[in-house]
Amino acid sequence: MRPDAHEVFRRYLDAVGLNGVALAEAAGLNTTDWYALSVLEQEGPVTSGLLAERTGLTTGATTRLIDRLERTGHARRTADPSDRRRVLVEHVPNLDIDAIVGPARRHLAAVLESYTPDQLDLLFDFFDRAAPALHAATAEIRLGSADR
């Protein structure tokens, strides 16, 4: 392994984090709202409990998050068709998310063009495996910060 691997990885994580902040700003949202909107857009309608779990927010904070997203027209509460007692939160597609993430896609596409198809398969396998690992790390960090 490269002797500077941890520094390279840290710079990468910092760049991803900073890009997330810029994406949220471009959408006119705070970073938590942007992430929640991304969860809703990618997963479809979810319960507020699942949204709380995915964002790491308390149930009260998640209710306020959903209220903000509803007020700005980015989400709506709907009855669960399989259990009308349950409420789901769904994405309302009123932002051009593709345009907002366009610069990142364009710059990263330029980087990815230099890789062979086999290398791309490896990279995307890494992305598939890294996302759940980072979610697990996030949960561990949050759990640890609760102990402090």
LINHU-V495975 format. One record per residue. N is the residue number from 0. OMEGA is omega in whole degrees, -180 to 180 (999 if undefined). Layout:
# LINHU-V495975
<<N;OMEGA> <N;OMEGA>>
This chain:
# LINHU-V495975
<<0;179> <1;178> <2;-179> <3;-175> <4;-179> <5;178> <6;178> <7;-180> <8;179> <9;178> <10;178> <11;180> <12;179> <13;179> <14;178> <15;179> <16;180> <17;177> <18;177> <19;177> <20;-180> <21;177> <22;179> <23;179> <24;-180> <25;179> <26;-178> <27;-178> <28;169> <29;-172> <30;179> <31;179> <32;178> <33;180> <34;179> <35;178> <36;178> <37;177> <38;-179> <39;-178> <40;-176> <41;-174> <42;-176> <43;-178> <44;179> <45;174> <46;177> <47;177> <48;178> <49;178> <50;176> <51;180> <52;-177> <53;-179> <54;-178> <55;-179> <56;172> <57;179> <58;178> <59;178> <60;178> <61;176> <62;178> <63;176> <64;-180> <65;177> <66;179> <67;-179> <68;176> <69;-179> <70;-179> <71;175> <72;-178> <73;-179> <74;174> <75;175> <76;178> <77;176> <78;176> <79;-178> <80;-180> <81;179> <82;-172> <83;176> <84;-178> <85;179> <86;175> <87;175> <88;-179> <89;179> <90;172> <91;-174> <92;178> <93;174> <94;174> <95;-176> <96;178> <97;179> <98;-179> <99;-179> <100;-178> <101;180> <102;178> <103;179> <104;-178> <105;-179> <106;179> <107;176> <108;178> <109;177> <110;-176> <111;179> <112;-177> <113;-179> <114;177> <115;176> <116;179> <117;177> <118;177> <119;176> <120;179> <121;179> <122;-178> <123;171> <124;177> <125;-180> <126;179> <127;-178> <128;-176> <129;-178> <130;178> <131;178> <132;178> <133;174> <134;178> <135;178> <136;179> <137;179> <138;180> <139;179> <140;-180> <141;179> <142;179> <143;-180> <144;177> <145;-179> <146;-176> <147;999>>
